[in-house]
Amino acid sequence: MKQYHVPKEEQRFPIVQQCAGCGLREGNFCSVYRFPESKWTQQPCPMATHLKKSAELKEKALDPLKASKRKMRNG
């Protein structure tokens, strides 16, 4: 496991509710980020070990003109 620089406890802020279950916690503090609340403001924390990261598969829109050209070219 990769080792991270851990700031002194008096320089860190406590974890937020979303951090519950993360493997990078040290007691009531995050071992990676000094302000864990800021990592959850717009999106999930990038270091959250308790969340499964799933790649969203987007269905490609098929252009009918290109499809017909491919069909004619390939037989």
Summary of the structure (lengths in Angstrom):
residues: 75
radius of gyration: 22.3
end to end distance: 52.9
largest distance: 70.7
contacts: 120
relative contact order: 0.15
helix: 29%
strand: 7%
